[in-house]
Amino acid sequence: MCSAMALMVSIPTFAGGILTNTNQNAAYLRNPARDAVIAIDGVYSNPAGIAFMPKGFHLSVSWQAAWQKRQINSTFAAYPLNGGQSTKDFEGVAKAPIIPSVQAAYVINDKWSVSAQFAIGGGGGKCEFDNGLGMFEKLVYSAMSQGIAANSQLPAGSSLAKYALNQSLIGEQYFYGLQIGGTYKLADAFSVFGGIRGVLANCAYEGGITGISGDVKLPQAMGGTVMPGVATSDDLLLDCSQSGIGFTPILGLDWNLGKLNLAAKYEFRTKINLENESSNTPNVDAMMPAYKNKGKVRSDIPAILTLGAQYQIVDNVRAMAGFHYYWDKDAKGSPIQKGDNTWEALLGVEWDINDKVMLSCGGQRTQYGFDDADMSDINFNVPNYAFNIGGTYKFNEKMKINVGYMHSFYDEHEVVNDFGKDIYTRKNDVVGASLDITF
């Protein structure tokens, strides 16, 4: 009846691809076009560019907080049988008050640099659907109607007159990433990077459908009598935790031409097998054997290509651009099967007001490839524009702070199906700050 309940594999991804957070330092929130920067947050966005930083040890400690709403406007002709109108709103609220990250780099000499980082590369919060999801209510209605039709003790032509149920769903997802690597300057203007990221995935899903009951209406030829509480179903309860480990090889290039800096990075697909620890009700295990205790589910992180450019327009103004491409369809476990891969285009600008203060802003377009057939209440994303703004304050030559804010403007995606139609969208806000120190 609800065979997709445990497939909530895309909880809150606040910036980036389906399972990839690209906001791995608060500097991203003030200007998202970081793919060719020569700065400490480049440990993630442009690790090959570390070679062109000053010699010595560089450290960035970052905090972010994010809030997201996943909104579904669902139309179904049978909703009034559960009270209300034929159109209902289902909303999931995702909160991530603490998203930490740390980047560190040591520029050893003119040739060699090493770097490392810890960040939450995917997920990073809890999503709560207090009133459940429309897809499960539709499936409950369908199953109860079929049960009445198949009940030999009821007269032919009997129908469901009214139904009731309680729903709740909570999902959490964290993909912790620890990255290490080395950068080598092949020539005065050209450097390469090689590294690897270990990913620890922890996910948890809890909830279910309880109190399922319904009234049966006899055929009109028999007076159309309503028999209360005749149709009932067992509770469906899900309690599943998942964990797994994967590894991401990473390659990077940087070409520094003075005022112009060009960069590229490729992250290979991360293979992750999630193993379940579950205590579901038997009917959930019967319908979803893959989510029984000790079962395994694939949840690969797709391969990613990033390209970036940074240009010094005048001494105190820089412009940036970037492009990201995600091979979602090649990642096993990806919800995108019929649609297209995800891409992003990014722009940003930075203005040094004086020796202490720098202001910046930027934006990006994220084009997810979900086809109608790929969309569902538990796994959807829609294209969006994001606007970023913030700045930097330099305390001295060794220490500065970045602050930023990002708001995303999401499109709507309408899907018409056998039950009716659903309109999907989201809301998203992120704030953050990071402290950069040079030793």
C-alpha positions in Angstrom: 0.0 0.0 0.0 2.9 2.4 0.6 5.8 0.7 -1.0 7.7 3.9 -1.5 7.6 5.1 2.1 11.3 4.4 2.9 12.7 5.9 -0.3 13.0 9.4 1.2 16.6 9.7 0.0 16.6 13.5 -0.7 15.9 15.3 2.5 17.3 18.8 2.6 19.9 19.6 0.1 20.3 23.4 0.5 22.5 24.2 -2.5 23.8 22.1 -5.3 22.7 18.7 -6.7 20.3 16.1 -5.5 22.7 14.6 -3.0 25.5 17.3 -3.0 25.8 20.4 -0.9 28.0 22.9 -2.7 27.7 25.5 0.2 30.6 23.9 2.2 31.9 27.2 3.5 30.0 30.3 4.5 31.9 32.3 1.9 29.6 30.6 -0.7 26.6 32.4 0.8 28.0 35.8 0.0 29.2 34.8 -3.5 28.4 31.3 -4.9 30.8 31.5 -7.9 33.8 30.0 -6.0 35.0 27.6 -8.6 38.2 29.6 -9.5 38.9 31.4 -6.3 42.3 31.4 -4.7 41.3 31.4 -1.1 41.1 28.9 1.8 37.5 27.9 0.9 39.0 26.7 -2.4 40.1 23.6 -0.5 36.6 22.4 -1.6 35.7 24.6 -4.6 39.2 25.0 -6.3 41.8 22.8 -4.5 44.3 23.2 -7.3 44.3 27.0 -6.7 45.8 26.4 -3.2 49.2 26.5 -4.9 48.9 30.2 -5.5 48.1 31.2 -1.9 50.9 32.6 0.3 53.3 30.2 2.0 52.2 29.0 5.4 49.2 27.5 7.2 45.7 28.6 6.4 42.5 27.7 8.3 38.8 28.4 7.9 36.1 27.4 10.5 32.6 27.8 9.2 29.0 27.7 10.5 25.8 27.8 8.6 22.1 27.5 9.4 19.4 26.6 6.9 15.6 26.4 6.7 13.6 24.8 3.9 10.0 24.0 3.2 9.0 21.3 0.8 5.5 22.2 -0.4 3.0 20.0 -2.3 -0.4 21.3 -3.4 -2.4 18.1 -4.1 -5.7 17.6 -5.8 -7.7 14.4 -5.4 -11.4 13.9 -5.9 -11.7 11.6 -2.8 -10.0 13.9 -0.3 -13.5 15.2 0.8 -14.3 11.7 2.2 -11.6 12.5 4.8 -13.1 16.0 5.5 -12.1 19.2 3.8 -11.7 20.1 0.2 -10.5 18.2 -2.9 -7.3 20.1 -2.8 -4.9 19.8 0.2 -1.5 21.3 1.1 1.2 19.0 2.5 4.3 20.6 3.8 7.6 19.3 5.0 9.7 21.6 7.2 13.5 21.0 7.2 15.7 22.7 9.8 19.5 22.5 10.0 20.6 25.0 12.7 24.2 23.9 12.8 26.0 23.0 9.5 29.8 23.0 10.4 32.8 22.8 8.2 36.6 23.2 8.5 39.1 23.8 5.7 42.9 23.7 6.2 45.8 24.1 3.9 49.6 24.3 4.2 51.5 25.8 1.3 54.9 24.2 1.9 57.0 25.8 -0.9 56.7 27.1 -4.4 55.8 23.6 -5.7 53.9 21.7 -3.0 50.8 22.3 -1.0 48.6 20.0 1.1 45.0 20.5 2.2 42.1 18.9 4.1 38.6 19.6 5.0 35.6 18.3 7.0 32.1 19.2 5.9 28.6 17.9 5.5 28.6 17.2 1.8 24.9 16.1 1.6 21.7 16.4 3.6 22.5 18.0 7.0 19.1 18.3 8.6 15.7 16.9 9.6 12.6 17.1 7.5 9.2 16.7 9.2 5.8 16.1 7.5 3.4 16.6 10.4 0.4 15.8 8.2 2.0 13.1 6.2 2.0 13.0 2.4 -0.8 13.0 -0.2 0.6 10.0 -2.0 0.1 7.8 1.1 -3.4 9.0 1.7 -4.3 8.2 -2.0 -2.8 4.7 -1.6 -4.8 4.1 1.6 -8.0 5.2 -0.1 -7.3 3.0 -3.1 -6.5 -0.1 -1.0 -9.6 0.4 1.2 -11.8 0.8 -1.9 -10.3 -2.4 -3.4 -10.8 -4.2 -0.2 -14.5 -3.3 -0.1 -15.0 -4.4 -3.7 -13.3 -7.8 -2.9 -15.2 -8.4 0.3 -17.6 -11.2 -0.3 -19.6 -10.4 2.8 -20.6 -7.0 1.4 -23.2 -6.6 -1.3 -21.9 -5.9 -4.8 -21.7 -2.1 -5.5 -20.8 -1.2 -1.9 -18.4 1.8 -1.7 -16.3 3.8 0.7 -18.4 6.6 2.1 -15.8 8.0 4.5 -12.3 7.3 5.7 -9.9 8.5 8.4 -6.2 8.1 9.1 -3.3 9.7 10.9 0.0 10.3 9.2 3.5 11.5 10.3 6.9 11.2 8.7 10.3 12.4 9.9 13.5 12.0 7.9 17.1 12.8 8.7 20.1 12.6 6.4 23.8 13.4 6.9 26.6 12.7 4.5 29.8 13.6 6.4 32.9 14.1 4.3 36.6 14.1 5.2 38.8 15.2 2.3 42.6 15.2 2.0 44.8 15.9 -1.0 47.9 17.5 -2.4 48.5 20.3 -5.0 51.6 20.5 -7.2 52.6 23.5 -9.3 53.8 22.1 -12.6 54.8 25.6 -13.9 54.6 29.2 -12.6 51.0 29.5 -13.9 49.7 25.9 -13.8 48.9 23.6 -10.9 47.2 20.2 -10.4 45.4 18.6 -7.5 44.7 15.0 -6.5 42.8 13.9 -3.5 40.2 11.7 -2.0 37.1 12.2 0.2 35.8 9.6 2.6 32.0 9.8 3.0 30.1 8.5 6.0 26.3 8.4 5.4 23.8 8.3 8.2 20.1 8.4 7.5 17.0 7.8 9.7 13.3 7.6 8.8 10.5 7.3 11.2 6.7 7.5 10.9 3.7 5.7 9.6 0.0 5.6 9.0 -2.2 4.8 12.0 -5.9 4.8 12.9 -7.0 3.7 9.4 -10.8 3.3 9.3 -13.7 3.8 7.0 -17.5 3.8 6.6 -19.1 1.6 3.9 -22.1 2.7 1.9 -24.4 0.0 0.7 -25.8 0.1 -2.9 -28.6 2.5 -3.5 -30.9 -0.5 -4.3 -30.4 -1.5 -0.7 -31.2 1.9 0.7 -27.7 3.4 0.5 -27.2 2.7 4.2 -23.9 3.8 5.7 -22.2 1.2 7.9 -19.7 3.1 10.1 -16.3 1.6 10.9 -16.7 -1.5 8.7 -13.5 -0.9 6.7 -10.3 -1.0 8.8 -6.6 -1.7 8.1 -3.6 -2.5 10.3 -1.2 0.4 11.2 1.9 0.7 9.1 4.9 1.8 11.1 8.4 2.6 9.7 11.5 2.9 11.9 14.6 2.5 9.7 18.2 3.8 10.2 20.7 3.5 7.4 24.5 3.9 7.3 27.2 3.4 4.7 30.7 4.5 3.6 32.0 5.6 0.3 35.1 7.2 -1.3 35.3 10.0 -3.8 38.5 10.5 -5.9 39.0 14.1 -6.9 41.1 15.8 -9.6 41.7 19.5 -10.1 43.4 22.0 -12.4 44.2 25.7 -12.1 45.7 28.1 -14.7 46.7 31.4 -13.2 47.2 34.2 -15.8 47.5 37.1 -13.4 44.2 39.0 -13.6 42.5 35.9 -15.1 42.3 32.6 -13.2 40.8 29.5 -14.7 40.0 26.3 -12.9 38.4 22.9 -13.2 37.5 20.0 -10.8 36.1 16.5 -11.4 34.7 14.4 -8.6 34.2 10.8 -9.5 30.9 8.9 -8.6 30.8 7.9 -5.0 29.5 4.3 -4.5 27.6 4.0 -1.3 25.7 0.9 0.0 23.4 1.9 2.9 22.7 -1.0 5.4 19.5 -0.9 7.4 18.8 -1.2 11.1 15.1 -1.5 11.2 12.2 -2.3 13.6 9.3 -1.9 11.2 5.9 -3.5 11.6 5.6 -6.9 9.7 3.3 -5.5 7.1 5.9 -2.8 6.2 8.6 -5.4 5.9 6.4 -7.6 3.7 5.8 -4.7 1.3 9.3 -3.3 1.4 11.7 -6.3 1.9 14.6 -4.0 0.8 14.1 -2.0 4.0 14.0 -4.9 6.4 16.6 -5.1 9.1 20.0 -5.8 7.6 18.8 -5.0 4.1 20.9 -2.8 1.8 20.0 0.2 -0.5 22.3 1.9 -3.0 22.5 5.7 -2.7 25.4 6.9 -4.9 26.6 10.5 -5.0 26.9 11.4 -8.7 30.0 12.4 -10.5 30.5 16.2 -10.7 32.4 18.5 -13.1 32.9 22.1 -12.1 34.4 24.9 -14.3 35.3 28.4 -13.1 36.8 31.7 -14.0 37.8 34.8 -12.0 38.8 38.1 -13.5 40.3 41.2 -11.8 38.4 44.0 -13.5 40.2 46.7 -11.6 42.4 46.6 -8.5 39.5 46.4 -6.1 36.8 44.6 -8.2 36.7 40.9 -9.2 34.1 39.1 -11.3 33.5 35.3 -11.1 31.6 32.7 -13.1 31.1 29.0 -12.7 29.4 26.0 -14.2 28.5 22.6 -12.5 27.3 19.4 -14.2 26.0 16.4 -12.2 25.8 12.9 -13.8 22.6 12.0 -11.8 21.4 9.3 -14.1 24.6 7.3 -13.7 24.3 7.2 -9.9 22.7 4.1 -8.7 19.8 4.9 -6.4 19.2 8.3 -8.1 15.5 9.3 -8.4 16.2 10.7 -11.9 15.7 7.8 -14.4 13.6 9.3 -17.2 14.7 13.0 -17.0 18.0 14.7 -17.5 21.1 15.4 -15.5 21.4 18.5 -13.3 23.4 21.6 -14.2 24.1 24.9 -12.6 25.4 28.3 -13.8 26.8 30.8 -11.3 27.9 34.4 -11.3 29.5 36.6 -8.6 31.3 39.9 -8.0 33.5 41.2 -5.1 34.3 44.8 -4.3 37.0 45.8 -1.9 35.6 49.0 -0.3 38.8 49.6 1.6 41.6 47.6 3.3 39.1 46.2 5.9 35.8 45.7 4.2 34.8 43.7 1.1 31.2 43.4 -0.2 30.0 40.7 -2.5 26.9 39.3 -4.2 26.0 36.7 -6.8 23.5 34.2 -8.0 23.0 30.9 -9.6 20.5 28.9 -11.7 20.1 25.3 -10.8 18.3 23.2 -13.4 17.3 19.8 -12.0 16.4 17.1 -14.5 13.3 15.6 -12.9 10.8 14.3 -15.4 7.1 14.0 -14.5 7.7 10.2 -14.1 10.6 10.9 -11.7 8.7 13.2 -9.3 7.0 11.9 -6.2 6.0 13.3 -2.8 9.0 11.8 -1.1 11.6 12.6 -3.8 11.4 15.8 -5.7 13.3 19.0 -6.5 12.5 21.9 -8.8 14.7 24.4 -10.7 15.5 27.6 -8.9 17.3 30.9 -8.9 19.4 31.7 -5.8 20.5 35.2 -4.7 23.5 35.6 -2.4 24.9 38.6 -0.6 27.4 39.3 2.1 30.9 40.5 2.8 34.2 40.2 4.6 35.7 42.1 7.4 39.5 41.9 7.8 40.6 42.3 11.4 44.3 42.3 10.4 46.6 40.6 7.9 46.1 37.2 9.7 42.4 37.1 10.4 39.1 37.9 8.7 35.4 36.9 8.9 33.0 36.1 6.1 29.2 36.6 6.5 26.5 35.7 4.0 22.9 35.1 3.2 21.3 33.0 0.4 17.6 32.9 -0.6 16.4 30.6 -3.3 13.4 31.3 -5.6 11.9 27.9 -6.7 9.8 27.2 -9.8 6.6 25.1 -9.6 6.4 21.7 -11.3 2.9 20.3 -12.0 2.3 16.6 -12.4 -1.0 15.1 -13.6 -1.6 11.5 -12.8 -4.4 8.9 -12.4 -5.4 10.3 -9.0 -5.5 14.0 -10.0 -2.6 16.5 -9.9 0.2 17.6 -7.7 2.1 20.9 -7.7 5.6 20.8 -6.2 7.8 23.7 -5.0 10.2 24.7 -2.1 11.4 27.6 -0.1 15.0 27.9 1.1 17.0 30.3 3.3 20.6 29.9 4.5 22.8 32.2 6.7 26.4 31.7 7.8 29.7 33.0 8.9 33.3 31.8 8.7 36.5 32.8 10.4 39.7 32.6 8.2 43.1 32.6 9.9 46.6 32.6 8.4 49.6 31.4 10.5 
